[in-house]
Amino acid sequence: MRRTGPHISRARRRQPGVAPPDPALELSERRCRELADTLPQPVFETDERGVLVFANRAAFETFGYGEDELARGPSVLEMLAPCERERAAAKVRARMAGERTGPAEYQMQRRDGTVFPAIVYANLIERDGRVIGMRGIVADISARRAADERLRLTNARLELLNSTSQALNAGAPLSDAVQGSCDGLRELFGYDYVELFLPAGDDSDVGTHVTPVGFGLSGPLVGHSRPSRTFADARLVEFRGRDEILPLIVDLAPPDEREMPDLAPRIYEILGVKYICQIPLLCMGEVVGHLAVGKREDAPLPDRERRFLEQFSEQLAVIIAKARAEDRLRRSEQRYRALFNSGNDAVLLHELPGSDTPGRIMAVNDLSCEMSGYSRDELLGMTIWDVQPPALEVDLSEIERHLREDGRALFETACRTRDRRLIPVEVNTHLFELDGRPVALSVAR
């Protein structure tokens, strides 16, 4: 602990007629100072004018002042950010007027001008009914504020990603699904420009639309971009000023936009941004797109925003990759169904009948339903034996043997319809493996 008061006390001791200090009182004061110095929070005491007369070691370390500076008796208001001083003074006046006031949160100011949030617990010092000063403690809440901010940003990131996933699950095109995330980023951090770019030709299967001139001039959009050095970057890249941003605009132009070099300066003026940060969307080491955010000020993003955008982009990349994979699967299934139903023959996918499997029918085309008279659901609940005449069951066992030995079999039989009619058919059956088990694809005509 350090005290400005002793300088005054020593001066008084040199004056004639002043009694020497009491040793017991000095011992008590020394013990109090040593105790205060063990506290991790700044402890202070002022006189009735608000001038600091007492401060512990933590106060010096926290605010960055030296003993010689506190010895001049600075005002306690100097430890507050300028914007807080009037409010703090009003609170002290209210306390002296008899109002009951509790702890208050302020922005404190260090000697170097940096600020930090703190809660100040202070009480008036009264002697003989008169206020002679104030004593208090300053609790730095920077760590708590930082934790609250991290939690807020984490919740915001999860909310943006969740809204994108929900939109995709509801059947929205990818471009529409991520539009909400782009809008959310703009609102969360106050960006002047936000846009998601996907490599040209890589997203034609997920409904992403192309921006008219490469950048979203009317708001954040999802656009295609030509393959270029931009999409070779698997790291965060910053573009500052006209000379760096103009080439980026050209790189991010739609592939068929041949006039972009001429349009880029005009786009740069319309955007009005002097700083763009480009973050790659990485999934399993592959760049699936880039997120670009921009500001009118030519200043880099704070570290917390960089971390947020990198985490957000990484998770968004997984969502995009999953959406693309699911869309490709849907399209593959559609092509399979179209092919499955496009022929002039009945096609059945079924288990290979034998001692351990009943020969369950797994898939049928439309012509199988027309030929048998059964609905698709009915056929899928039946086995291959249900559509064969009883007299041919032994023949099926022989066919099974040929399938296992040769992988295919061609034979003539009959199909038993729903109304018990028998239709002569020629069946070409092929054996293959599906999900680790043998199945048969039979084409009947």
GIDA-V96271 format. One record per pair of residues at least 6 apart in sequence whose C-alpha atoms are under 7 Angstrom apart, sorted by the first residue. I is the first residue (numbers start at 1). J is the second residue. D is the distance in whole Angstrom. If there is no record, write none. Layout:
# GIDA-V96271
i:j:d
I:J:D
I:J:D
This chain:
# GIDA-V96271
i:j:d
1:33:5
1:34:7
1:36:6
1:37:5
1:55:6
1:56:3
1:57:5
2:54:6
2:55:5
2:56:5
2:57:7
3:53:6
3:54:4
3:55:6
4:53:5
4:54:6
4:70:7
4:71:5
4:73:7
5:53:5
12:18:7
13:20:7
36:56:6
37:56:5
37:57:5
37:58:7
40:58:6
41:58:6
41:137:7
41:138:6
41:139:6
42:56:6
42:58:5
42:59:4
42:137:6
42:138:5
43:55:6
43:56:6
43:59:6
43:136:6
43:137:4
43:138:7
44:54:5
44:55:4
44:56:7
44:135:6
44:136:6
44:137:6
45:52:6
45:53:6
45:54:5
45:55:7
45:134:6
45:135:4
45:136:6
46:52:4
46:53:5
46:54:7
46:133:5
46:134:5
46:135:6
47:53:7
47:132:6
47:133:4
47:134:7
48:131:6
48:132:5
48:133:4
50:75:6
50:76:6
50:133:7
51:73:6
51:74:6
51:75:4
51:76:6
52:73:5
52:74:6
52:75:6
52:76:6
53:73:7
60:66:6
63:110:4
63:111:6
64:110:6
64:111:5
65:111:6
77:85:6
79:108:6
79:109:5
79:110:7
80:107:6
80:108:4
80:109:5
81:107:6
81:108:5
81:109:5
81:115:7
84:106:7
84:107:7
95:101:6
103:119:7
103:120:6
103:121:5
104:119:6
104:120:6
104:121:7
105:118:6
105:119:4
105:120:6
106:117:6
106:118:6
106:119:6
107:115:6
107:116:6
107:117:5
107:118:6
108:115:5
108:116:5
108:117:6
108:118:7
109:115:4
109:116:7
116:142:6
117:140:6
117:141:6
117:142:6
118:138:6
118:139:5
118:140:4
118:141:5
119:138:6
119:139:5
119:140:7
120:136:7
120:137:6
120:138:5
120:139:6
121:136:5
121:137:5
121:138:6
122:134:7
122:135:6
122:136:4
122:137:6
123:134:6
123:135:6
123:136:6
124:131:7
124:133:6
124:134:4
124:135:6
125:131:6
125:132:6
125:133:5
125:134:5
125:135:7
126:132:6
157:312:6
160:181:5
160:184:7
161:316:7
164:177:5
164:178:6
164:181:7
165:319:7
167:177:5
168:174:7
168:177:6
173:206:6
173:207:5
173:208:7
174:206:6
174:207:6
174:208:6
175:207:6
175:208:5
175:209:7
175:222:6
179:221:6
182:194:6
182:195:6
182:220:6
183:220:7
186:192:7
186:194:6
191:293:7
191:294:6
191:295:6
192:294:6
192:295:5
192:296:7
193:220:7
193:293:5
193:294:5
193:295:7
194:220:5
194:292:6
194:293:4
194:294:6
195:216:7
195:220:5
195:221:5
195:222:6
195:291:6
195:292:5
195:293:7
196:221:7
196:222:5
196:223:7
196:290:6
196:291:5
196:292:6
197:222:6
197:223:5
197:224:6
197:225:6
197:289:6
197:290:5
197:291:6
198:223:6
198:224:5
198:225:6
198:288:7
198:289:4
198:290:7
199:224:6
199:225:5
199:226:6
199:227:6
199:289:6
200:224:5
200:225:5
200:226:5
200:227:7
200:255:7
205:327:7
206:324:6
206:327:7
208:222:7
209:222:7
209:223:6
210:222:7
210:223:5
210:224:6
211:221:7
211:222:7
211:223:5
213:253:6
214:223:7
214:252:6
214:253:4
214:254:6
217:271:7
224:254:6
225:252:5
225:253:5
225:254:5
225:255:6
226:251:7
226:252:6
226:253:7
226:254:6
226:255:5
228:251:6
230:251:7
234:280:6
234:287:6
235:279:7
235:280:6
236:278:6
236:279:5
236:280:6
237:277:6
237:278:5
237:279:7
238:276:6
238:277:5
238:278:6
239:245:6
239:275:6
239:276:5
239:277:6
240:274:6
240:275:5
240:276:7
240:298:6
241:274:5
241:275:6
242:274:7
246:264:6
246:265:7
246:268:7
249:264:6
250:260:6
250:261:6
250:264:6
253:260:7
272:296:6
273:294:6
273:295:5
273:296:4
274:295:6
274:296:5
274:297:6
274:298:5
275:294:5
275:295:5
275:296:7
275:297:7
275:298:5
275:299:7
276:292:7
276:293:6
276:294:4
276:295:7
277:292:6
277:293:5
277:294:6
278:290:6
278:291:6
278:292:4
278:293:7
279:290:6
279:291:5
279:292:6
279:310:7
279:313:7
280:287:6
280:289:6
280:290:4
280:291:6
280:313:7
281:287:6
281:288:6
281:289:5
281:290:5
281:313:5
281:314:6
281:317:5
282:288:6
282:314:6
282:317:6
283:314:7
283:317:6
283:318:6
288:317:7
340:365:6
341:365:5
341:366:6
345:367:7
345:443:6
345:444:6
345:445:5
346:365:6
346:367:5
346:368:4
346:443:6
346:444:5
346:445:6
347:364:6
347:365:6
347:368:6
347:442:6
347:443:5
347:444:6
348:363:6
348:364:5
348:365:7
348:441:6
348:442:5
348:443:7
349:361:6
349:362:5
349:363:5
349:364:6
349:440:6
349:441:5
349:442:6
350:359:6
350:360:6
350:361:4
350:362:5
350:363:7
350:439:6
350:440:5
350:441:7
351:357:7
351:359:4
351:360:5
351:361:6
351:438:7
351:439:5
351:440:6
352:359:5
352:438:7
352:439:5
352:440:6
353:359:4
358:383:6
359:383:5
359:384:5
360:382:6
360:383:4
360:384:6
361:379:7
361:380:5
361:382:6
361:383:5
361:384:6
362:380:6
363:380:7
364:376:7
369:375:6
369:376:6
372:416:7
372:417:4
372:418:6
373:417:6
373:418:5
374:418:6
387:415:6
387:416:5
387:417:7
388:414:7
388:415:6
388:416:6
389:414:7
389:416:6
399:409:7
402:408:7
402:409:6
403:409:6
403:431:6
407:430:6
407:431:5
408:429:6
408:430:4
408:431:6
409:428:6
409:429:5
409:430:7
410:427:6
410:428:5
410:429:6
411:426:6
411:427:5
411:428:7
412:425:6
412:426:4
412:427:6
413:424:6
413:425:6
413:426:6
414:422:6
414:423:5
414:424:4
414:425:5
415:422:5
415:423:5
415:424:6
415:425:7
416:422:5
416:423:7
425:444:6
425:445:5
426:444:6
426:445:5
427:442:6
427:443:6
427:444:4
427:445:7
428:442:6
428:443:5
428:444:7
429:440:6
429:441:6
429:442:4
429:443:6
430:440:6
430:441:5
430:442:7
431:438:7
431:439:6
431:440:5
431:441:7
432:438:6
432:439:6
432:440:6
433:439:6
